[in-house]
Amino acid sequence: MPQLDTSTWFLTISLMIMSLFCIYQSKMINQTMTSILPQDKKCTQPTTQLPWETKWTKIYLPHSSPLLS
């Protein structure tokens, strides 16, 4: 029964990794990377007036906290 020749596996795997790295680099060189939050634009929250913001609402204590009197 013949045995599996594994002497070339290291060379094959290392060349495959290097070629995948070169392909990845060649594809990424054409991409323009932008940051998530550009420094020149400032993020501001839009101010909207909701109906319940102008009204007073009662805030209840949680069940676990004792009543203060």
C-alpha positions as protocol buffer text, in pm:
chain_id: "A"
residue {
  index: 1
  type: MET
  ca { x: 0 y: 0 z: 0 }
}
residue {
  index: 2
  type: PRO
  ca { x: 158 y: 332 z: -108 }
}
residue {
  index: 3
  type: GLN
  ca { x: 208 y: 608 z: 141 }
}
residue {
  index: 4
  type: LEU
  ca { x: 99 y: 967 z: 92 }
}
residue {
  index: 5
  type: ASP
  ca { x: 390 y: 1191 z: -1 }
}
residue {
  index: 6
  type: THR
  ca { x: 367 y: 1502 z: 217 }
}
residue {
  index: 7
  type: SER
  ca { x: 706 y: 1649 z: 134 }
}
residue {
  index: 8
  type: THR
  ca { x: 562 y: 1919 z: -95 }
}
residue {
  index: 9
  type: TRP
  ca { x: 276 y: 2023 z: 133 }
}
residue {
  index: 10
  type: PHE
  ca { x: 473 y: 2292 z: 310 }
}
residue {
  index: 11
  type: LEU
  ca { x: 576 y: 2452 z: -18 }
}
residue {
  index: 12
  type: THR
  ca { x: 223 y: 2431 z: -158 }
}
residue {
  index: 13
  type: ILE
  ca { x: 58 y: 2580 z: 149 }
}
residue {
  index: 14
  type: SER
  ca { x: 313 y: 2859 z: 187 }
}
residue {
  index: 15
  type: LEU
  ca { x: 284 y: 2956 z: -181 }
}
residue {
  index: 16
  type: MET
  ca { x: -94 y: 2952 z: -154 }
}
residue {
  index: 17
  type: ILE
  ca { x: -84 y: 3186 z: 147 }
}
residue {
  index: 18
  type: MET
  ca { x: 157 y: 3423 z: -27 }
}
residue {
  index: 19
  type: SER
  ca { x: -51 y: 3430 z: -344 }
}
residue {
  index: 20
  type: LEU
  ca { x: -370 y: 3498 z: -147 }
}
residue {
  index: 21
  type: PHE
  ca { x: -194 y: 3779 z: 33 }
}
residue {
  index: 22
  type: CYS
  ca { x: -80 y: 3931 z: -299 }
}
residue {
  index: 23
  type: ILE
  ca { x: -429 y: 3905 z: -445 }
}
residue {
  index: 24
  type: TYR
  ca { x: -578 y: 4066 z: -136 }
}
residue {
  index: 25
  type: GLN
  ca { x: -325 y: 4350 z: -145 }
}
residue {
  index: 26
  type: SER
  ca { x: -381 y: 4414 z: -516 }
}
residue {
  index: 27
  type: LYS
  ca { x: -755 y: 4437 z: -460 }
}
residue {
  index: 28
  type: MET
  ca { x: -724 y: 4660 z: -154 }
}
residue {
  index: 29
  type: ILE
  ca { x: -486 y: 4906 z: -317 }
}
residue {
  index: 30
  type: ASN
  ca { x: -769 y: 5042 z: -532 }
}
residue {
  index: 31
  type: GLN
  ca { x: -1009 y: 5091 z: -242 }
}
residue {
  index: 32
  type: THR
  ca { x: -1047 y: 5428 z: -77 }
}
residue {
  index: 33
  type: MET
  ca { x: -1063 y: 5393 z: 297 }
}
residue {
  index: 34
  type: THR
  ca { x: -1271 y: 5652 z: 474 }
}
residue {
  index: 35
  type: SER
  ca { x: -1308 y: 5688 z: 844 }
}
residue {
  index: 36
  type: ILE
  ca { x: -1640 y: 5624 z: 1010 }
}
residue {
  index: 37
  type: LEU
  ca { x: -1669 y: 5976 z: 1149 }
}
residue {
  index: 38
  type: PRO
  ca { x: -1485 y: 6228 z: 934 }
}
residue {
  index: 39
  type: GLN
  ca { x: -1315 y: 6503 z: 1131 }
}
residue {
  index: 40
  type: ASP
  ca { x: -1451 y: 6789 z: 922 }
}
residue {
  index: 41
  type: LYS
  ca { x: -1817 y: 6697 z: 975 }
}
residue {
  index: 42
  type: LYS
  ca { x: -1969 y: 6725 z: 1319 }
}
residue {
  index: 43
  type: CYS
  ca { x: -2253 y: 6500 z: 1419 }
}
residue {
  index: 44
  type: THR
  ca { x: -2537 y: 6682 z: 1586 }
}
residue {
  index: 45
  type: GLN
  ca { x: -2854 y: 6538 z: 1723 }
}
residue {
  index: 46
  type: PRO
  ca { x: -3163 y: 6672 z: 1552 }
}
residue {
  index: 47
  type: THR
  ca { x: -3379 y: 6859 z: 1796 }
}
residue {
  index: 48
  type: THR
  ca { x: -3738 y: 6754 z: 1761 }
}
residue {
  index: 49
  type: GLN
  ca { x: -4009 y: 6851 z: 2000 }
}
residue {
  index: 50
  type: LEU
  ca { x: -4213 y: 6546 z: 2092 }
}
residue {
  index: 51
  type: PRO
  ca { x: -4555 y: 6584 z: 2255 }
}
residue {
  index: 52
  type: TRP
  ca { x: -4458 y: 6406 z: 2575 }
}
residue {
  index: 53
  type: GLU
  ca { x: -4147 y: 6619 z: 2626 }
}
residue {
  index: 54
  type: THR
  ca { x: -4355 y: 6924 z: 2712 }
}
residue {
  index: 55
  type: LYS
  ca { x: -4583 y: 6741 z: 2954 }
}
residue {
  index: 56
  type: TRP
  ca { x: -4498 y: 6642 z: 3308 }
}
residue {
  index: 57
  type: THR
  ca { x: -4508 y: 6268 z: 3366 }
}
residue {
  index: 58
  type: LYS
  ca { x: -4511 y: 6095 z: 3701 }
}
residue {
  index: 59
  type: ILE
  ca { x: -4205 y: 5884 z: 3775 }
}
residue {
  index: 60
  type: TYR
  ca { x: -4269 y: 5578 z: 3991 }
}
residue {
  index: 61
  type: LEU
  ca { x: -4016 y: 5414 z: 4216 }
}
residue {
  index: 62
  type: PRO
  ca { x: -3911 y: 5059 z: 4136 }
}
residue {
  index: 63
  type: HIS
  ca { x: -4077 y: 4785 z: 4341 }
}
residue {
  index: 64
  type: SER
  ca { x: -3759 y: 4701 z: 4527 }
}
residue {
  index: 65
  type: SER
  ca { x: -3688 y: 5048 z: 4666 }
}
residue {
  index: 66
  type: PRO
  ca { x: -3859 y: 5158 z: 4989 }
}
residue {
  index: 67
  type: LEU
  ca { x: -4084 y: 5460 z: 5002 }
}
residue {
  index: 68
  type: LEU
  ca { x: -3927 y: 5765 z: 5160 }
}
residue {
  index: 69
  type: SER
  ca { x: -4160 y: 5977 z: 5374 }
}
